Amino acid sequence: MEELVPWALGLLLGAAFPRRPGGVGRRALFIVLVVVLGASVTVLSGEWSQNPGYALVDIGQTWLAATIALYARRHIPWRLQRKPGAAES
């Protein structure tokens, strides 16, 4: 169940991250947020004391979920398109 937290945080990050095209600064901010969220999940769950390498797994899961959410926001049309001349209900 704890492995869902990095996925949830990554999906929230990807959904909330601004769509504006940006340069290096925007990408750097995204990377920093992914690393901070992934590492904080590892520390707060207590996995850090068992093996610090678990942070890489949580960071990877957070990054993958955030990337999926960013892609979905950009490429999946979420609004229903109305056909011209269609009657409103």
C-alpha positions in Angstrom: 0.0 0.0 0.0 2.9 2.3 0.7 4.0 2.0 -2.9 0.9 3.9 -4.0 2.0 7.1 -2.3 4.8 7.9 -4.8 2.4 7.2 -7.7 -0.3 9.4 -6.2 2.1 12.3 -5.5 3.6 12.0 -9.0 0.1 12.1 -10.6 -0.8 15.1 -8.5 2.5 16.8 -9.5 2.0 16.1 -13.2 -1.6 17.3 -13.1 -0.8 20.5 -11.2 2.4 21.5 -13.0 1.8 24.5 -15.2 1.4 23.8 -18.9 3.3 26.9 -20.0 6.3 26.1 -22.3 9.4 26.7 -20.4 13.1 26.4 -20.6 15.7 25.0 -18.4 14.3 26.6 -15.3 11.0 24.9 -15.6 12.6 21.5 -16.3 14.9 22.0 -13.3 12.0 22.8 -11.0 10.2 19.7 -12.2 13.2 17.5 -11.5 13.8 19.0 -8.1 10.1 18.5 -7.1 10.2 14.9 -8.3 13.4 14.2 -6.3 12.1 15.9 -3.2 8.7 14.2 -3.2 10.2 10.8 -4.0 12.9 11.1 -1.3 10.5 12.4 1.3 8.2 9.4 0.7 11.2 7.1 1.4 12.2 9.0 4.6 8.7 9.3 6.0 7.8 5.7 5.4 10.9 4.5 7.3 12.4 2.7 4.3 15.5 5.0 4.4 16.7 3.2 7.6 16.4 -0.2 5.9 18.1 0.7 2.7 18.8 4.2 1.3 18.6 2.7 -2.2 14.8 2.6 -1.9 14.9 6.3 -2.5 15.8 5.7 -6.1 12.8 3.4 -6.5 10.4 6.0 -5.0 11.9 8.8 -7.1 11.6 6.7 -10.2 7.9 5.9 -9.4 7.2 9.6 -8.7 8.9 10.6 -12.0 7.0 8.0 -14.0 3.6 9.0 -12.6 4.3 12.7 -13.1 5.4 12.1 -16.7 2.2 10.1 -17.4 0.0 12.8 -15.9 1.8 15.5 -17.9 1.4 13.5 -21.1 -2.3 12.9 -20.4 -2.9 16.6 -19.8 -1.3 17.6 -23.0 -2.6 14.8 -25.4 -5.9 13.6 -24.2 -8.9 15.9 -24.9 -10.7 16.2 -21.6 -13.5 18.5 -22.8 -16.4 17.1 -24.8 -16.6 18.7 -28.1 -20.0 20.0 -29.1 -21.0 19.7 -32.7 -22.1 22.9 -34.3 -25.8 23.3 -34.4 -26.4 20.7 -31.7 -29.4 21.5 -29.4 -28.6 22.2 -25.8 -30.5 20.2 -23.2 
